[in-house]
């Protein structure tokens, strides 16, 4: 069922026949008419870890933007559908709500935003870019992890993981990029 695998930074599986409305003419005003075509299901994913840690809002924005670019560059063009965003960061240390397992005095890297700021700002950035592009974020998750081992060693997701994925569709006739031809630019 795999139509595109590990190519164009996307994957597509065999879809089904759909009946989209299309203009009767691509070069002049015309009425819409139903047509039949096969459309495959597309998945694209990307991480944008370090940029989202340094500057969470623009880092996650460009992570979502890069994935959207990859979606549209699949084959000879595809359509976005819905986004998924996920974040994995260290202990949140929410002011006034620090948890017993969180060490409020443990140092954080000075070049990265705090885990709490990353969750809030990166989520806003990913949603902002996707919404402006017409792709809503419809699912996702957030995980926090940080602990001190019995020997005193600290383990924590200090460098965040920002994961962006998108679901879309690609018309079967556009799934193959084709070979370059003389005179193309």
ZITA-V750954 format. One line per field, one symbol per residue. phi: phi as a letter, one per 20 degrees, with the letter a starting at -180 (. if undefined). psi: psi as a letter, one per 40 degrees, with the letter a starting at -180 (. if undefined). burial: b if it has 24 or more other ideal C-beta (glycine too) atoms within 12 Angstrom, else e. Layout:
BEGIN
phi = ???
psi = ???
burial = ???
END
This chain:
BEGIN
phi = .fecclbmlbccdgdbfccfecffcedbgafebfccbeceedccbbdbffgfefcgffffgfffffffgfffefldpcdfcbdccbcccfgflfgmbfegeeefeffdgfedffgfffgffffffffgffffendfedbrbcccbabdfgenfecaffefdddccbdbbcggfdfefnefcgnfb
psi = ehdhhfhffiiiihbihigihiidheeihiiiiiihihhihihiiiigcdddddgdddddddddddddddddehbfhihiciihiihhiahdfhhefhidehheehiiheeiiiddddddddddddddddddeehiheiaihiihhihideehhhigdhihhhhiiiaihhdeedhdiiiihei.
burial = eebbeeebbbbbeebeeeeeeeeeeeeeeeeeeeeeeebbbbbbbbbbbbbbbbbbbbbbbbbbbbbbbbbbbbbeebbbbbbbbbbbbbbbbeeeeeeeebeeeeebeeebbbbbbbbebbbbbbbbbbeebebebeebebebebeeeeeeeeebbbbbbbbbbbbbbbbbebbeeeeeeeeee
END
